[in-house]
Amino acid sequence: MFNSETLREAGLQPRHIHRLIGVSRVTASNWLRGKTSPHHLVKDRADGLMAAVQNAVDDGRLPVPSNLPPDERSVRTVAIVKKYMDAVNDAGDSPE
């Protein structure tokens, strides 16, 4: 199930969601603000994103440390989520 609060608490921003699953930044912003939920045509990608983010949060990988420069936080956030998305898509497990 899609949970915008989990995404926000993990430090994801519209630009991250845009890069990870290919929706517009406006769409991602609407999701994060709880204004809309994922359309059925992107629901599978959004569910994969949610699973990856939840796994990364559970493993303590997200959110990234706030003492990092903003650009570095952004790069690390996307890299971590992508790694977890690949793991969810491939094996359904958390990456080591």
Buried (B, 14 or more C-beta within 10 A) or exposed (E): EBEBEBBBEBBBBBBBBBBBBEBEBEBBBBBBEEEEEBEEEBEEBBBBBBBBBBBBBEEEBBBBEEEEEEEEBBBBBBEBBBBBBEBBEEEEEBBE
